[in-house]
Amino acid sequence: MNASSPRPLQIVGLGMATIDVLVRLTEMPTWEKNTRIEELILDGGGPVGTALVAAARLGARTGFYGTAGNDPTADFKLHLFEKEGIDISHVLRRPLPEPQIILVCVHSQTGERTFFGTPSTGAFPLQPEELDRSYITQAEILHLDGFHPRAAIQAARWMREEGKLVVLDAGKTEAEVSPSIRELIPFVHVLISGDGFSRALTGINDLHQAGQCILLMGPRIYVETLGERGSFTISCDEAFFTPAYPVKVVDTTGAGDVFHGAFLVGLLKRWPLREIARFASAVAAIKCTSLGGRRGIPSLPEVEEFLNRDYLPKENEDASCIHCS
């Protein structure tokens, strides 16, 4: 690479990026009763899309590999990436109006939300033959959310062959884990999920035991985010809980995705796991003080200022150290 060549990307994300239509209200409307909207915004969303924005604002060089439609809404979605400095050179445009649009209704009193998608959200997924191996494997980390399942497995295989890191956002579930996510897990080094995933995947209620079982499936690190209760992290060397930071919650949309983006940055910097978890928890907490999944994502100096304040959570609650055989 000559002096004028661009520096390689540090993170490539392959997955979903959405346009979120967010409405903040005190109660949901019904067919019989209207309700007043307190606030309405358009924001970018999606598990991989939002994680990349978080990582970029925290200083990482990132690129998005995914799909977009062929209308002005799709142009707007890609513009949101460009203004964050995220590379979109490998986004594939599909011959239809932007399909990845989500209506998000946010409860104004609690910040909790519910999502409404469309039947075309998953139309025309990326296929393995559409991927550029050299673009993906230039990165130190590949971040996936399982949205393009066949392409995700191919990309993960390439990264493992190159000795690079694969991180999966497995989402939150209380029901069945999809076959495509189960198929992807053995290719993953770091598995991060939402509340209930470990139980759904393993059938084990105890979080420590379920986490140990997940490590035997292939990942080196498993993290389960637990909302206001914080997060649980387990590796072959340690297992611990990280408390959530106390903030005034406006909207929890994208909190997990932002946590994942911050976690990626910590992995890039090769911080100890406890430091990464604390950092990711702080970034997610700051995000929750604004409406929208991306609007409240902080910069690195803002996170550092937040962490230097006096109202830090209590020290990590240690679990018994679990060693892999």
C-alpha positions as a Markdown table, in Angstrom:
| # | Residue | x | y | z |
|---|---|---|---|---|
| 1 | Met | 0.0 | 0.0 | 0.0 |
| 2 | Asn | 1.5 | 3.3 | -1.0 |
| 3 | Ala | 1.4 | 6.5 | 1.0 |
| 4 | Ser | -1.6 | 7.9 | -0.8 |
| 5 | Ser | -3.7 | 4.7 | -0.4 |
| 6 | Pro | -6.6 | 4.9 | 2.2 |
| 7 | Arg | -6.0 | 3.1 | 5.5 |
| 8 | Pro | -7.8 | -0.3 | 5.7 |
| 9 | Leu | -11.2 | -0.4 | 7.5 |
| 10 | Gln | -11.0 | -1.7 | 11.0 |
| 11 | Ile | -14.6 | -3.0 | 11.1 |
| 12 | Val | -16.9 | -4.2 | 8.3 |
| 13 | Gly | -20.5 | -4.7 | 9.2 |
| 14 | Leu | -22.7 | -7.0 | 7.1 |
| 15 | Gly | -26.4 | -6.9 | 8.0 |
| 16 | Met | -29.4 | -4.7 | 8.4 |
| 17 | Ala | -29.7 | -0.9 | 8.2 |
| 18 | Thr | -33.1 | 0.7 | 8.4 |
| 19 | Ile | -34.8 | 4.0 | 8.4 |
| 20 | Asp | -36.7 | 4.3 | 11.7 |
| 21 | Val | -39.8 | 6.5 | 12.0 |
| 22 | Leu | -40.0 | 7.1 | 15.7 |
| 23 | Val | -43.0 | 8.5 | 17.5 |
| 24 | Arg | -43.0 | 9.2 | 21.2 |
| 25 | Leu | -46.4 | 9.0 | 22.9 |
| 26 | Thr | -48.1 | 8.3 | 26.3 |
| 27 | Glu | -50.4 | 5.6 | 25.0 |
| 28 | Met | -50.9 | 3.6 | 21.8 |
| 29 | Pro | -53.8 | 4.7 | 19.6 |
| 30 | Thr | -56.7 | 2.3 | 18.9 |
| 31 | Trp | -59.3 | 2.1 | 16.2 |
| 32 | Glu | -61.7 | 3.8 | 18.7 |
| 33 | Lys | -59.4 | 6.3 | 20.2 |
| 34 | Asn | -56.7 | 8.7 | 18.9 |
| 35 | Thr | -53.6 | 9.8 | 20.8 |
| 36 | Arg | -51.3 | 12.8 | 20.7 |
| 37 | Ile | -47.7 | 12.4 | 19.4 |
| 38 | Glu | -45.2 | 14.1 | 21.7 |
| 39 | Glu | -42.3 | 13.9 | 19.3 |
| 40 | Leu | -41.6 | 12.4 | 15.9 |
| 41 | Ile | -38.2 | 12.0 | 14.2 |
| 42 | Leu | -36.6 | 10.1 | 11.4 |
| 43 | Asp | -33.4 | 8.3 | 12.3 |
| 44 | Gly | -31.2 | 5.5 | 11.0 |
| 45 | Gly | -31.5 | 2.1 | 12.6 |
| 46 | Gly | -30.8 | -1.6 | 12.3 |
| 47 | Pro | -28.5 | -3.7 | 14.5 |
| 48 | Val | -25.4 | -3.6 | 12.3 |
| 49 | Gly | -26.1 | -0.1 | 10.9 |
| 50 | Thr | -26.4 | 1.4 | 14.3 |
| 51 | Ala | -23.5 | -0.5 | 15.8 |
| 52 | Leu | -21.3 | 0.9 | 12.9 |
| 53 | Val | -22.4 | 4.5 | 13.6 |
| 54 | Ala | -21.5 | 4.0 | 17.3 |
| 55 | Ala | -18.1 | 2.6 | 16.4 |
| 56 | Ala | -17.5 | 5.4 | 13.9 |
| 57 | Arg | -18.3 | 8.1 | 16.4 |
| 58 | Leu | -16.0 | 6.5 | 18.8 |
| 59 | Gly | -13.1 | 6.7 | 16.3 |
| 60 | Ala | -13.2 | 3.5 | 14.3 |
| 61 | Arg | -12.9 | 3.2 | 10.6 |
| 62 | Thr | -15.9 | 1.3 | 9.4 |
| 63 | Gly | -17.7 | 0.1 | 6.3 |
| 64 | Phe | -21.2 | -1.2 | 5.7 |
| 65 | Tyr | -22.0 | -4.2 | 3.5 |
| 66 | Gly | -25.7 | -4.5 | 2.9 |
| 67 | Thr | -28.6 | -3.6 | 0.6 |
| 68 | Ala | -30.7 | -0.5 | -0.1 |
| 69 | Gly | -33.6 | 0.2 | -2.4 |
| 70 | Asn | -33.6 | 2.6 | -5.4 |
| 71 | Asp | -35.7 | 5.5 | -4.2 |
| 72 | Pro | -35.1 | 8.8 | -2.3 |
| 73 | Thr | -35.6 | 7.0 | 1.1 |
| 74 | Ala | -32.8 | 4.6 | 0.2 |
| 75 | Asp | -30.6 | 7.6 | -0.7 |
| 76 | Phe | -31.4 | 9.2 | 2.7 |
| 77 | Lys | -30.4 | 5.9 | 4.4 |
| 78 | Leu | -27.1 | 5.9 | 2.7 |
| 79 | His | -26.5 | 9.6 | 3.3 |
| 80 | Leu | -26.8 | 9.0 | 7.1 |
| 81 | Phe | -23.9 | 6.6 | 6.8 |
| 82 | Glu | -21.8 | 9.0 | 4.6 |
| 83 | Lys | -22.1 | 11.8 | 7.0 |
| 84 | Glu | -20.7 | 9.6 | 9.8 |
| 85 | Gly | -17.7 | 8.8 | 7.5 |
| 86 | Ile | -18.8 | 5.1 | 7.0 |
| 87 | Asp | -17.8 | 3.5 | 3.7 |
| 88 | Ile | -20.8 | 2.5 | 1.6 |
| 89 | Ser | -18.9 | 1.5 | -1.5 |
| 90 | His | -20.1 | -2.1 | -1.3 |
| 91 | Val | -23.8 | -1.5 | -0.7 |
| 92 | Leu | -25.9 | -3.2 | -3.3 |
| 93 | Arg | -29.0 | -1.3 | -4.6 |
| 94 | Arg | -32.1 | -3.4 | -5.2 |
| 95 | Pro | -34.8 | -2.7 | -7.8 |
| 96 | Leu | -37.6 | -1.7 | -5.3 |
| 97 | Pro | -38.5 | 1.1 | -2.9 |
| 98 | Glu | -36.4 | 1.0 | 0.3 |
| 99 | Pro | -37.8 | -2.0 | 2.1 |
| 100 | Gln | -36.0 | -1.7 | 5.5 |
| 101 | Ile | -38.3 | 0.9 | 7.1 |
| 102 | Ile | -39.5 | 0.5 | 10.7 |
| 103 | Leu | -42.1 | 2.3 | 12.7 |
| 104 | Val | -41.0 | 2.6 | 16.3 |
| 105 | Cys | -43.5 | 3.6 | 19.0 |
| 106 | Val | -41.8 | 4.8 | 22.1 |
| 107 | His | -43.6 | 5.0 | 25.5 |
| 108 | Ser | -42.8 | 8.5 | 26.8 |
| 109 | Gln | -42.9 | 7.5 | 30.5 |
| 110 | Thr | -40.6 | 4.5 | 30.4 |
| 111 | Gly | -38.6 | 4.7 | 27.1 |
| 112 | Glu | -39.7 | 1.2 | 26.2 |
| 113 | Arg | -40.7 | 0.7 | 22.5 |
| 114 | Thr | -42.4 | -1.6 | 20.0 |
| 115 | Phe | -41.5 | -2.1 | 16.4 |
| 116 | Phe | -43.6 | -2.5 | 13.2 |
| 117 | Gly | -41.9 | -3.7 | 10.0 |
| 118 | Thr | -43.2 | -4.5 | 6.5 |
| 119 | Pro | -43.4 | -7.8 | 4.6 |
| 120 | Ser | -40.7 | -6.7 | 2.2 |
| 121 | Thr | -38.1 | -5.9 | 4.9 |
| 122 | Gly | -36.0 | -9.0 | 4.1 |
| 123 | Ala | -36.5 | -8.8 | 0.3 |
| 124 | Phe | -33.5 | -9.6 | -2.0 |
| 125 | Pro | -30.9 | -10.6 | 0.7 |
| 126 | Leu | -27.2 | -10.6 | -0.1 |
| 127 | Gln | -26.0 | -13.8 | -1.6 |
| 128 | Pro | -22.5 | -15.3 | -1.1 |
| 129 | Glu | -21.6 | -14.8 | -4.8 |
| 130 | Glu | -22.2 | -11.0 | -4.4 |
| 131 | Leu | -19.5 | -10.6 | -1.8 |
| 132 | Asp | -16.0 | -9.2 | -2.2 |
| 133 | Arg | -13.7 | -11.3 | 0.0 |
| 134 | Ser | -10.8 | -8.7 | -0.1 |
| 135 | Tyr | -13.1 | -5.9 | 1.1 |
| 136 | Ile | -14.4 | -8.0 | 4.0 |
| 137 | Thr | -11.1 | -9.5 | 5.2 |
| 138 | Gln | -9.2 | -6.2 | 5.1 |
| 139 | Ala | -11.0 | -5.4 | 8.4 |
| 140 | Glu | -9.8 | -6.6 | 11.9 |
| 141 | Ile | -13.4 | -7.3 | 12.9 |
| 142 | Leu | -16.5 | -8.5 | 10.9 |
| 143 | His | -19.8 | -7.6 | 12.7 |
| 144 | Leu | -22.9 | -9.6 | 11.8 |
| 145 | Asp | -26.6 | -9.6 | 12.8 |
| 146 | Gly | -27.7 | -12.6 | 10.7 |
| 147 | Phe | -29.9 | -10.5 | 8.4 |
| 148 | His | -28.3 | -11.9 | 5.2 |
| 149 | Pro | -27.8 | -15.5 | 6.5 |
| 150 | Arg | -26.1 | -17.2 | 3.6 |
| 151 | Ala | -23.8 | -14.2 | 2.9 |
| 152 | Ala | -23.1 | -13.9 | 6.7 |
| 153 | Ile | -21.8 | -17.5 | 6.9 |
| 154 | Gln | -19.6 | -17.1 | 3.9 |
| 155 | Ala | -18.1 | -13.8 | 5.2 |
| 156 | Ala | -17.5 | -15.4 | 8.6 |
| 157 | Arg | -15.7 | -18.4 | 7.0 |
| 158 | Trp | -13.4 | -16.0 | 5.1 |
| 159 | Met | -12.6 | -14.1 | 8.3 |
| 160 | Arg | -11.8 | -17.2 | 10.2 |
| 161 | Glu | -9.5 | -18.4 | 7.4 |
| 162 | Glu | -7.7 | -15.1 | 7.6 |
| 163 | Gly | -7.4 | -15.3 | 11.4 |
| 164 | Lys | -9.7 | -12.3 | 11.9 |
| 165 | Leu | -12.4 | -11.7 | 14.5 |
| 166 | Val | -16.1 | -12.4 | 13.9 |
| 167 | Val | -18.7 | -10.8 | 16.2 |
| 168 | Leu | -22.4 | -11.6 | 16.1 |
| 169 | Asp | -25.4 | -9.6 | 17.4 |
| 170 | Ala | -27.9 | -12.4 | 18.0 |
| 171 | Gly | -30.7 | -10.2 | 19.2 |
| 172 | Lys | -33.2 | -10.8 | 21.9 |
| 173 | Thr | -35.6 | -13.7 | 22.1 |
| 174 | Glu | -37.7 | -15.6 | 24.5 |
| 175 | Ala | -38.8 | -18.1 | 21.8 |
| 176 | Glu | -37.0 | -20.3 | 19.4 |
| 177 | Val | -33.6 | -19.3 | 18.0 |
| 178 | Ser | -33.7 | -19.3 | 14.3 |
| 179 | Pro | -31.9 | -22.1 | 12.4 |
| 180 | Ser | -29.8 | -19.6 | 10.5 |
| 181 | Ile | -28.5 | -18.1 | 13.8 |
| 182 | Arg | -27.7 | -21.5 | 15.2 |
| 183 | Glu | -25.8 | -22.3 | 12.0 |
| 184 | Leu | -23.8 | -19.1 | 12.3 |
| 185 | Ile | -22.7 | -19.5 | 16.0 |
| 186 | Pro | -19.8 | -22.0 | 15.4 |
| 187 | Phe | -18.2 | -19.4 | 13.1 |
| 188 | Val | -18.3 | -16.6 | 15.7 |
| 189 | His | -15.6 | -15.5 | 18.2 |
| 190 | Val | -17.7 | -13.0 | 20.2 |
| 191 | Leu | -21.5 | -13.6 | 20.6 |
| 192 | Ile | -23.5 | -10.8 | 22.0 |
| 193 | Ser | -27.3 | -11.1 | 22.6 |
| 194 | Gly | -30.2 | -9.6 | 24.4 |
| 195 | Asp | -32.1 | -10.9 | 27.4 |
| 196 | Gly | -33.4 | -14.4 | 27.1 |
| 197 | Phe | -31.2 | -15.6 | 24.2 |
| 198 | Ser | -29.0 | -18.0 | 26.2 |
| 199 | Arg | -32.1 | -19.7 | 27.7 |
| 200 | Ala | -33.7 | -20.0 | 24.3 |
| 201 | Leu | -30.5 | -21.4 | 22.7 |
| 202 | Thr | -29.5 | -23.8 | 25.4 |
| 203 | Gly | -32.7 | -24.6 | 27.4 |
| 204 | Ile | -30.8 | -23.7 | 30.6 |
| 205 | Asn | -32.3 | -21.1 | 32.9 |
| 206 | Asp | -29.1 | -20.4 | 34.9 |
| 207 | Leu | -27.2 | -17.7 | 33.0 |
| 208 | His | -23.8 | -18.8 | 34.1 |
| 209 | Gln | -24.4 | -22.4 | 33.1 |
| 210 | Ala | -26.0 | -21.3 | 29.8 |
| 211 | Gly | -23.1 | -19.1 | 29.1 |
| 212 | Gln | -20.6 | -21.9 | 29.7 |
| 213 | Cys | -22.6 | -24.1 | 27.3 |
| 214 | Ile | -22.5 | -21.4 | 24.6 |
| 215 | Leu | -18.7 | -21.3 | 24.9 |
| 216 | Leu | -18.6 | -25.0 | 24.1 |
| 217 | Met | -20.5 | -24.2 | 20.8 |
| 218 | Gly | -17.6 | -22.1 | 19.4 |
| 219 | Pro | -17.5 | -18.5 | 20.7 |
| 220 | Arg | -14.7 | -17.4 | 22.9 |
| 221 | Ile | -16.8 | -14.7 | 24.6 |
| 222 | Tyr | -20.5 | -14.5 | 25.3 |
| 223 | Val | -22.3 | -11.4 | 26.5 |
| 224 | Glu | -26.0 | -11.1 | 27.3 |
| 225 | Thr | -27.4 | -7.6 | 27.8 |
| 226 | Leu | -30.0 | -7.4 | 30.4 |
| 227 | Gly | -31.5 | -3.9 | 30.0 |
| 228 | Glu | -31.7 | -1.9 | 33.2 |
| 229 | Arg | -30.0 | -4.8 | 35.0 |
| 230 | Gly | -26.8 | -4.4 | 33.1 |
| 231 | Ser | -25.0 | -7.2 | 31.3 |
| 232 | Phe | -23.4 | -10.5 | 31.9 |
| 233 | Thr | -20.0 | -11.5 | 30.3 |
| 234 | Ile | -18.4 | -14.9 | 30.2 |
| 235 | Ser | -15.1 | -16.1 | 28.6 |
| 236 | Cys | -12.9 | -19.1 | 29.2 |
| 237 | Asp | -11.1 | -17.0 | 31.9 |
| 238 | Glu | -13.8 | -15.1 | 33.8 |
| 239 | Ala | -17.5 | -14.4 | 34.2 |
| 240 | Phe | -19.0 | -11.2 | 35.7 |
| 241 | Phe | -21.9 | -8.9 | 35.7 |
| 242 | Thr | -21.6 | -5.2 | 34.8 |
| 243 | Pro | -24.3 | -2.9 | 36.3 |
| 244 | Ala | -26.2 | -0.4 | 34.1 |
| 245 | Tyr | -25.6 | 3.3 | 34.6 |
| 246 | Pro | -28.4 | 5.3 | 36.1 |
| 247 | Val | -29.7 | 7.8 | 33.6 |
| 248 | Lys | -33.0 | 9.5 | 32.8 |
| 249 | Val | -34.2 | 7.2 | 30.0 |
| 250 | Val | -36.0 | 8.8 | 27.1 |
| 251 | Asp | -35.8 | 6.0 | 24.5 |
| 252 | Thr | -34.2 | 2.5 | 24.7 |
| 253 | Thr | -34.3 | 2.0 | 20.9 |
| 254 | Gly | -30.9 | 0.9 | 19.6 |
| 255 | Ala | -29.4 | 0.6 | 23.1 |
| 256 | Gly | -28.2 | -2.9 | 22.5 |
| 257 | Asp | -26.9 | -2.0 | 19.0 |
| 258 | Val | -24.9 | 0.9 | 20.5 |
| 259 | Phe | -23.6 | -1.4 | 23.2 |
| 260 | His | -22.3 | -3.7 | 20.5 |
| 261 | Gly | -20.7 | -0.9 | 18.6 |
| 262 | Ala | -18.9 | 0.3 | 21.7 |
| 263 | Phe | -17.9 | -3.3 | 22.5 |
| 264 | Leu | -16.3 | -3.5 | 19.0 |
| 265 | Val | -14.2 | -0.5 | 19.7 |
| 266 | Gly | -13.0 | -2.0 | 23.0 |
| 267 | Leu | -12.0 | -5.2 | 21.2 |
| 268 | Leu | -10.1 | -3.1 | 18.6 |
| 269 | Lys | -8.2 | -1.4 | 21.4 |
| 270 | Arg | -7.6 | -4.8 | 23.1 |
| 271 | Trp | -8.9 | -3.6 | 26.5 |
| 272 | Pro | -9.6 | -6.1 | 29.3 |
| 273 | Leu | -13.1 | -7.5 | 29.1 |
| 274 | Arg | -14.3 | -5.8 | 32.2 |
| 275 | Glu | -13.1 | -2.4 | 30.9 |
| 276 | Ile | -14.9 | -3.1 | 27.5 |
| 277 | Ala | -18.1 | -4.0 | 29.3 |
| 278 | Arg | -18.0 | -0.9 | 31.5 |
| 279 | Phe | -17.3 | 1.3 | 28.4 |
| 280 | Ala | -20.1 | -0.3 | 26.3 |
| 281 | Ser | -22.5 | 0.1 | 29.2 |
| 282 | Ala | -21.7 | 3.8 | 29.5 |
| 283 | Val | -22.1 | 4.5 | 25.7 |
| 284 | Ala | -25.5 | 2.7 | 25.7 |
| 285 | Ala | -26.7 | 4.6 | 28.8 |
| 286 | Ile | -25.8 | 8.0 | 27.2 |
| 287 | Lys | -27.7 | 7.0 | 24.0 |
| 288 | Cys | -30.8 | 6.2 | 26.0 |
| 289 | Thr | -31.1 | 9.9 | 27.1 |
| 290 | Ser | -32.2 | 10.9 | 23.5 |
| 291 | Leu | -35.0 | 9.8 | 21.1 |
| 292 | Gly | -33.8 | 7.5 | 18.3 |
| 293 | Gly | -31.3 | 4.7 | 18.0 |
| 294 | Arg | -28.5 | 6.9 | 16.7 |
| 295 | Arg | -29.2 | 10.5 | 17.6 |
| 296 | Gly | -27.8 | 10.2 | 21.1 |
| 297 | Ile | -24.7 | 8.2 | 20.4 |
| 298 | Pro | -21.8 | 10.1 | 22.1 |
| 299 | Ser | -18.3 | 10.8 | 20.9 |
| 300 | Leu | -15.3 | 9.4 | 22.8 |
| 301 | Pro | -14.6 | 12.6 | 24.8 |
| 302 | Glu | -18.3 | 12.6 | 25.9 |
| 303 | Val | -18.0 | 9.0 | 27.1 |
| 304 | Glu | -14.8 | 9.8 | 29.0 |
| 305 | Glu | -16.4 | 12.8 | 30.7 |
| 306 | Phe | -19.4 | 10.6 | 31.6 |
| 307 | Leu | -17.1 | 7.9 | 33.1 |
| 308 | Asn | -15.3 | 10.6 | 35.2 |
| 309 | Arg | -18.5 | 11.7 | 36.9 |
| 310 | Asp | -19.3 | 10.7 | 40.5 |
| 311 | Tyr | -22.4 | 8.6 | 40.0 |
| 312 | Leu | -20.6 | 5.5 | 38.8 |
| 313 | Pro | -22.4 | 2.2 | 39.3 |
| 314 | Lys | -21.1 | -0.1 | 42.0 |
| 315 | Glu | -18.2 | -2.4 | 41.2 |
| 316 | Asn | -18.7 | -5.4 | 39.0 |
| 317 | Glu | -20.4 | -8.3 | 40.8 |
| 318 | Asp | -18.1 | -11.2 | 40.3 |
| 319 | Ala | -19.4 | -14.6 | 39.4 |
| 320 | Ser | -17.4 | -17.7 | 39.9 |
| 321 | Cys | -14.6 | -17.9 | 37.4 |
| 322 | Ile | -15.5 | -20.5 | 34.8 |
| 323 | His | -12.5 | -22.3 | 33.1 |
| 324 | Cys | -12.9 | -24.1 | 29.8 |
| 325 | Ser | -11.4 | -27.5 | 29.5 |
